[in-house]
Amino acid sequence: MIEVLYFAWVRERIGLPRERVQTTAATVADLVAELSAREERYALAFADLASLRVALDQELSSFDAPLAGVREVAFFPPMTGG
């Protein structure tokens, strides 16, 4: 089981702040594919990966990163500000 967290507009599109996911995904990209296949709201949230960032166990990561041993995956838009 992996804890998946959604922030900002990702959370708004999916309608959940977090959920526990049983997955066989090997990478973050595989997990995104599994989630996107669930329902249209997930497909919409993950439609443009260039507008998303991902963190694994609170460390910024990439979509090709392996999920082995990971307990938490967080999806969020790029941080902006100044």
C-alpha positions in Angstrom: 0.0 0.0 0.0 1.2 3.5 -0.9 -0.2 6.7 0.6 -0.9 9.1 -2.3 -1.3 12.8 -1.6 -2.8 15.4 -3.9 -2.2 19.1 -3.6 -3.7 22.3 -5.0 -5.6 21.9 -8.3 -4.7 18.2 -8.5 -6.7 17.7 -5.3 -9.5 19.8 -6.7 -9.8 17.7 -9.9 -9.6 14.4 -8.1 -11.7 15.4 -5.2 -9.6 13.9 -2.5 -6.6 15.2 -0.4 -5.2 11.7 0.0 -5.9 8.0 -0.5 -4.2 4.6 0.1 -3.5 2.8 -3.1 -2.8 -0.9 -3.6 -0.5 -0.9 -6.7 1.8 -3.2 -8.7 3.3 -0.1 -10.4 7.1 -0.2 -10.7 7.6 3.5 -11.3 5.8 6.8 -10.6 4.8 6.8 -14.3 3.2 3.4 -14.0 1.3 4.6 -10.9 0.0 7.6 -12.9 -1.1 5.3 -15.7 -3.0 3.1 -13.2 -4.7 6.1 -11.5 -5.5 7.7 -14.9 -7.3 4.5 -16.0 -9.6 4.5 -13.0 -11.9 7.4 -13.8 -12.0 10.5 -15.9 -11.3 12.8 -13.0 -7.9 11.1 -12.5 -7.2 11.2 -16.3 -7.9 14.9 -16.3 -5.7 15.5 -13.3 -2.8 13.7 -14.9 -3.3 14.8 -18.5 -0.3 17.1 -18.6 2.6 15.6 -16.6 4.7 18.6 -17.5 2.5 20.7 -15.2 3.0 18.4 -12.3 5.8 17.6 -9.8 6.1 14.5 -7.7 7.7 13.8 -4.3 8.5 10.3 -3.0 8.7 10.1 0.8 8.9 14.0 0.9 11.8 14.1 -1.6 11.3 15.8 -5.0 11.6 13.1 -7.6 10.9 12.2 -11.2 8.2 10.3 -13.0 10.6 7.5 -14.0 11.7 6.9 -10.3 11.1 3.4 -8.9 8.4 2.9 -6.3 10.2 0.0 -4.5 10.1 0.8 -0.7 8.3 4.1 -1.1 5.6 4.8 1.5 4.2 8.1 0.2 3.8 9.7 -3.2 2.7 13.4 -3.5 1.5 15.1 -6.6 1.5 18.9 -6.8 1.9 21.8 -9.3 5.3 23.4 -9.6 6.0 25.9 -6.9 6.0 29.5 -7.9 6.6 32.7 -6.0 9.2 35.1 -4.9 
